[in-house]
Amino acid sequence: MKMQEVFDTYKESIIPSYSKVPLIFVKGKGSYLWDIRGKKYLDFFPGWGVGNLGHCHPKVMSAVRDQISKLIFVPNNYYNLPQAKLSKELAWWTKNEFKAFFCNSGAEANEAAIKLARKFGQGRFEIITFENSFHGRTLAALSATGQSKYQQGFAPLVPGFKTVRFNDPDAVKSTLTDKTVAVMLELIQGEGGINIAQKDFVRGLRKLCDEKKLLLIIDEVQTGIGRTGSMFCWQQFEIVPDVFTLAKSLGGGLPIGCMMAGKEYADLLAPGSHASTFGGGPVICKAALAVLAAVHKEKMLRNAVEMGAYLVGELGALQRKHPVIKEVRALGLMCGVELHKPGKTVVDSCIEKGLLINCTHETVLRIMPALNITQRQVGTAVSILDKALKEVE
Ligand SMILES: *Cc1c(COP(=O)(O)O)cnc(C)c1O
């Protein structure tokens, strides 16, 4: 297919629910992508948060090849080896305090968490969520999401969600009722503009949840698997959640979601109470095992911390040079650059110069390179961004 034919086919045959950039990618390796014309791009937003290992990591490729040649799928009424190994590995990362439920996406992982909270509540069903949060597009996850732009046209939403101001402990307390069962949040709001939760706020929530017997549910779909410099972001907040959810980068590019529930609560989902046909299939679990092994063996957590610090330093220098930058916010390699004006033209200019980044919440440039990014690649990206910012001024 030629470029125009691809665009025409999409127009003709694919439901237009995505706003799109007119690029057709055909190859990826590490932090680079090649489009159909052979143009090479440095990808600083790989896979919308999926690409923590970059594109086509060799360990993931060989794990998947190996598994596909043995057994592609068996359902969950049987046992399979990769699922057992993956759950054990995830348990190791959580000091064996959690059990896993496997599904296929972030929204589904959050649905599982919401259903677990309802089981736990025995009649209590209200979940407190936060303004500018994002929890997915399925109806309950969408109802939990604190951004009305995603909800427009889909009323009535699932009842039982109350949205309050982020980082505002009093707003949470004044919203509690005898029906409240859980508090659900991202520690860094990704789609909502890279807003970082305050440590005291999160510790206060932990305390409140203990006192009122509420579940503390942390959505780590975007922050998980090393993005912020620790395997899970909550490890840097000196709390342990009751439930947390993973997806995006856990599969190294293949679809997986996972709800991790504290052992006290995990068995509430008794046989027959929840399911996912594809969840925990052998191929995806083998891929996820390769992801966890690569993060560990290739010292990507350390690199995320070091390269994150380097990137933030460089962006700070850009901020002193470009008054259009309002604020730089980051933890590890999850980085937002808030501008005084819409960021779309900056993103477009970067793309033209061979750098892929994202803009979220209108004015926030989102920069989330692979965890194995090099200092030279960061330098290249920053110099392209420098030029793009100059253009908009
Ligand atoms: C992307 C995202 C989701 C939704 O994940 P899907 O796999 O698209 O369903 C949920 N929560 C957060 C924080 C996300 O970033």
PDBQT file of the ligand as one rigid body, heavy atoms in Angstrom, charges set to zero:
ROOT
HETATM    1  C1  LIG A 401      -3.605   4.492  29.659  1.00  0.00    +0.000 C 
HETATM    2  C2  LIG A 401      -4.156   4.497  31.024  1.00  0.00    +0.000 A 
HETATM    3  C3  LIG A 401      -5.286   3.720  31.352  1.00  0.00    +0.000 A 
HETATM    4  C4  LIG A 401      -6.055   2.929  30.325  1.00  0.00    +0.000 C 
HETATM    5  O1  LIG A 401      -5.316   1.891  29.791  1.00  0.00    +0.000 OA
HETATM    6  P1  LIG A 401      -5.855   1.109  28.501  1.00  0.00    +0.000 P 
HETATM    7  O2  LIG A 401      -4.869  -0.005  28.330  1.00  0.00    +0.000 OA
HETATM    8  O3  LIG A 401      -5.853   2.090  27.371  1.00  0.00    +0.000 OA
HETATM    9  O4  LIG A 401      -7.212   0.635  28.825  1.00  0.00    +0.000 OA
HETATM   10  C5  LIG A 401      -5.696   3.703  32.674  1.00  0.00    +0.000 A 
HETATM   11  N1  LIG A 401      -5.067   4.419  33.614  1.00  0.00    +0.000 NA
HETATM   12  C6  LIG A 401      -3.990   5.181  33.327  1.00  0.00    +0.000 A 
HETATM   13  C7  LIG A 401      -3.322   5.936  34.423  1.00  0.00    +0.000 C 
HETATM   14  C8  LIG A 401      -3.510   5.260  32.025  1.00  0.00    +0.000 A 
HETATM   15  O5  LIG A 401      -2.464   6.038  31.748  1.00  0.00    +0.000 OA
ENDROOT
TORSDOF 0
